[in-house]
């Protein structure tokens, strides 16, 4: 099932919460490279947890964060119209509430 995407394409909604989407201005090649790095880092987090290796887990989590920032999902917003970052906000508490209610 696809998660609903806000009309401005900045967020998708999961269980009533907004999650920032990747920067659409990235080239497909760059986006693909960053997603690959993200997935590798996430697998490395899981492996480090299984191996009970806090140093490796810390390193892997830092790589997850770096990839998500490069994708535009964390850190400074990728849009430039001054709109606030509503990442992780409940959609019902944002300007998207009416749009979301209309989906039902």
HELIX and SHEET records of a PDB file:
HELIX    1   1 UNK A   28  UNK A   50  1                                  23    
HELIX    2   2 UNK A   54  UNK A   71  1                                  18    
HELIX    3   3 UNK A   91  UNK A   93  5                                   3    
HELIX    4   4 UNK A   97  UNK A  101  1                                   5    
SHEET    1   A 2 UNK A  11  UNK A  14  0                                        
SHEET    2   A 2 UNK A  17  UNK A  20 -1                                        
END                                                                             
